[in-house]
Structures are given as C-alpha cells and as structure tokens.
Amino acid sequence: MDSHFLLRRISSLAGIVPIGLFLVYHLYMQLYLHSGAEIYNNEVNSFYDSPLSTWALIIVVYIPLLLHSIVGTLLVFENKVQPSYTYFSHLLYWLQRLSGIGVLLFIIAHIWNAKLGPWIEGTWGTHFEHLSIGFTDPETGMITKTVYVLGVLGAVFHFANGINTFCMTWGIALTPTSQKRVRLFSYLVFIFLTAITFYSLAAIW
Ligand code: HEM
C-alpha cells in the first residue's frame, strides 16, 4: 500500500467519523435555538463543563479537520476525473471540491464569529444573544445570514456526498447496486440535515 493511498484513506475516515459525527451533533444542538436563550446557552455551555472538553475538541475536531483539509487541498489540484463519469457525476465531483474550499473558509469565519470574537470581548457564553444580534443587525445581518446559509449548505453537501466517496475508498460499495443504495442514503442525509438546520435558524431569523 503506497503512502498516498494510505493518507487518502485516513483522510476519508477522518471526514466521516470524527468530523461528520461532530457536524451531526453540532447541527442537532442548534435545534435548541427554538427553546430560547436560557436553555440554548445552558445546553451549549454544559459541554464545556467537562475538563476533557478542550482535548475532545482538539482530538475529535481540530486535528482531523487539519489533516482532512491538507489532503483535500492536495486532491483539489490532482485532477483525476474519470472520462466514463456521467454529467451528474462530473458535477458532484466538482461540487465536492468547491464545497470543501467554501466550508474551510466558513469554519474560519464561524469560529471567529461564534468563539474567538466573543472570547476577546468577554461575552462568550451568551451564544443565543450573540447569534440573534448578528442575524438581525440592520447593516450586516443579511451578509451574516447569507454566509451561514451557504456555509451550512456547503458543509451538509460535502458531508453527505462524502459518504459516497468514503464507501468507495474503503471498498464498502463496489457494485453499481450498492453504490446506488449509498447514493440514496446520502440524499436522505442531505435533505434531513438541511431541513433541521434551516428549521433551527428560523428561530433567530
Ligand atoms: C446552524 C448553523 C450553526 C450555528 C447556529 C452554529 C453555532 C455555533 C456556536 C454558538 C458556537 C460557539 C459555541 C461552541 O463553541 O460550541 C459554534 C462553534 C463551532 N462551530 Fe458552529 N454553528 C453552526 C454551523 C456549523 C457548521 C456547519 C460547522 C462545521 C462545518 C460548525 C463548526 C463549529 C466549530 C468547529 C466550532 C468551534 C467549537 C469549539 O472549538 O468550541 N458550525 N457554533
């Protein structure tokens, strides 16, 4: 097994298991926006009560994200699109790469907006108030909302479509029938996660 192949496999696993699971958990948490400021802030902050929270984030989110981003960036420049791909597969291939770059930029902006900015200001912890003020600001609210809608769509698409490439890379779906089943499953994941997130955001729109 050459090192390039191994790196690709590890990066594919990192995208689905730690990062993908974090994404599902994080989007599920946003449903608490409908429960109001006190409950939402308590739910989000309770994660940080654990002395292991920082380590959990470093091991489950930041290290896999760094690895996945580096390997992903290398893959963007490695044009290995198959001539046998249909028009739709070509589209998904390019959208996967485009969404990867977009999500990386979104995560940097989002961590600044939701974590580092409030930390520096000394207001970290009042997440609900911070998000809703940002969304309803008369001057910048529309930009914030657009960035969040595109960021969430990009992240959910990248994760859902990544399930297909993950199953091929790991030899889980090799026959056309199994690939069709996995594709159907990924459509459902995309629709479900997009729907719950837009429902969550409606609470602070
Ligand atoms: C509905 C859209 C979203 C909302 C309302 C939201 C909300 C928040 C809030 C309030 C925080 C700060 C509290 C905390 O640190 O847990 C946060 C942190 C974070 N979010 Fe999101 N988020 C959204 C989407 C996303 C997406 C799509 C991603 C990934 C692609 C993401 C990744 C992260 C990361 C990595 C952190 C920092 C975690 C940490 O280091 O503590 N978020 N988010």
Residues whose N, C-alpha, C, O or C-beta is under 5 A from the ligand:
A	BS01	HEM	Q30 L57 A114 K115 H127 G151 V152 A155 T197
